[in-house]
Amino acid sequence: MARVKIDLPKNFSFEVIIPIRITDLNYGNHVGNDTILSILHEARVQYFKSFGYGELDFGGLGLIMSDVAIEFKSEIFYGERIIASVTASEFSKVAFEVYYKLEKVHQPQSDKRSVVAIAKTGMVCYDYSSKKIAAIPTEVRQTLESALRPN
């Protein structure tokens, strides 16, 4: 069986810390794959919010997730903190990719991190009022692309 392989971008333009709650655990007493998808969603929403956008207010349009790929690297347990790094790239006329790197912090006062999952989601701009796919608003695309450039 072919394995999913994600090539992450070198730079990420956003980070957020997401603590693992007891309700995030599955019967194996670790974070389940469904929770990883929820963490990606939370990180993406906070990423867009940092630019003043929402998934239903994306420069006047909405967004639909067209696909997702996740590579699981390591277990995550209750009480651990996840640093979710997020960035957008690979823009087309109507869609783009959002990339994620999830790392856990080993000690509360440590800078040591280890990757627990990497992922990408395909996002498509959508006009909910006309029920049609739409072009990425120019302002949104410029804002997200400029965040990728080193200062």
Summary of the structure (lengths in Angstrom):
residues: 151
radius of gyration: 16.1
end to end distance: 41.9
largest distance: 50.3
contacts: 426
relative contact order: 0.23
helix: 21%
strand: 40%
